[in-house]
């Protein structure tokens, strides 16, 4: 099954019949299908690529048209927030995570020769705490490097060149201060 960075075709085999659906996930599934975000990420009209000390790959900070922050710390991890700075979705260690409002669901595919099954695991309290602690630590380091001028701007795209880039430092601060940490559950996706 071919994958596109913005769409994933998920097939289910039921009694010999193949049902398929396409979901617009808008996150790359693995490093090999990651697009050049600065050149191609039309969903992030304001975006910047940074070389950040301690990060092996460039970091991309972007803002969607609705004002929500997206952070790409290399190909993995990726964090997407809502307009209030609450976590909506993440891609970490090869897994897609999606908010359920009070926890995160870890979603992955199990494949056999005849079928692909989408599996969902809701994180328990310990798993959620570990995930959020790791995310917060990464965001804090990124915030500190930007604040102290140690991150080097490599490339950027601005929606309005006269207005310049958004204040990514403030957006990261809002994310670190968000309460609750998780956005409301994403509707319409019962997996």
N, C-alpha and C positions, 0 to 999 in steps of 0.2 A: 504494500500500500504506500503510495507516494504521499509525502507530507509537504505542505506549504507552511511557511512560518506563521501565517495568520489563520489557517484553517486546518482542522484535523478531521478526517473522515473516520468515523467509528462504526464498525460493522458488527452486527450481532447475528449469530446463526440460531434460528429457532425452527426445529422440525424440518430442516432442509431448505427453509426460506431465508433469504438474506435481507435483513432490514438495515438500512444505513441512514445516518444523519450526519450533517456537517455542523460543527459548532465553530463560531467565530471566537477563538480563544485569545488572539492577539498577543501571543507570547511565543517565542521560538522554543522548540522542544529540546533541542540539543545544539551544541556549539557548531556543528556542521551546517545547520540551516539558519544560523544567525545572519541577518542582513546587516549591511553597514548602516547603523542607526542614524548617524549624522546625515548621510546622503538620502536615505530612503524612508525614514520614519515619519510619514505624513500625519499620523495621529498625534505626533508630538511637535506642534508648530514652533515651540521654543525648546531647544535642546543644546547641550554642550557636552563636549568630550574632554575629560581631564586625565592627566597623568598624576596619580596620587601615590605618594610614598607608601610603601608596604603593599600596594596592589600590583599583581603581576601584569594585569591587562588594564587598558584604559577604562575609566568609569564614565558612564553616560548619565547625565541628569537631564530630565525632560519634564515638560508640563503639557498636559493635554489641554484642549480648547476649554474644557470646563474648569480648569485651574488645578486639577489633581496632579500630584507629583509621581513620577516614575523614576526608579533608580536601577541602573544596570551596572553591577559591579563585575565587569567582565561578562562572560556568557552565563555565569552562575555565581552568585545568586542574583535574582531580579526581584524587586519589590514594587508593587503598584498600590497607591493609596487613593482614598477618595478626597473630596474637596476639603474635608475637615482634618485630613492627615491620618485617618484611620486605615489600617491595612485591609485591602480588598482581596489581593491575590499576590502570590509569590511563586517563584520557581527556584527551588533550592535542592542541591544535591541530586538533580535529575528528576525531582518530583514537582508536580503542580500542586499548589496549596490554594484553597479558596475559602473565604470567610463563610462561616455559618452563623455569624452574629455573636455566639458565645464561645466558639472554638474555631479551629481550622480543620477543613477536610483535606487529607492528602490523597491525591488522585493519581492513579497510574494504570497502565495497560498491561494485562497479562495476555500473551499471545501463544497460541498453539498453531499447528499446521492448518487447522480448520476454522478457528475462530479467534476473535479478539474480544476480551472482556475488559470493560472499564471498571476498576475497583476503587472504592472509596473507603477511607479509614478516617474517622473523626478522632482527632488527637485527644488524649486524656489530659488531665490537669498537669501532670508532670511533663508530658511531651510538649504541651502548649507553652508552659513556662520556659522550658529549655529553648524552644524555637524563638520565642519573643526575646529572651535574654541574648541569644546569639545575634538576632537581627538588630537589637538596640545597640549592642557593642559595635557592630559593623557601622551602623549609622553614626554613632558617636565619634568614631575614629574619622570617618569621612567629614563630619561636621567640623571637627577640630583641625583637620588638614586644610579645609577651605578657609576657616576663620583665621588661621595663622599664616595664610598665604603660601603654604608649602605645596598646594596643588597647582599644577600648571595647565592653563587652558590650551588645548590643542586645536580644536575646531568648534564652531558653533553655528547655529541657524536660529535667527530671530524672526518671529512673526512680524514684528514692527521694528526695523533696524533703528529708527529714531528713538524708540523707547528702550532698546537694548534688551539684554537677557533678564529674566526674572531673578529675583533675589533668592537663589537656591539655598543659601545659608538660612534665611528666615523660614523657607518652606521645610527644610529638614528640622529646624527647631520646633516648628508647629507639629511635625510628625512625632518627634521625640516627646512632646508634651501632650499629645492627644489622649483624651480619656472619653470614652473607653478606647482601648488600643485597636480593637477590631471594628470594621465597618459592619453595618447590618448585613444579614445574609443576602447573597446575590439571588434574586428571584428567578424562578423558572428553570432551575437546573437540579432536578431530583435524581441524583446518582447514588 
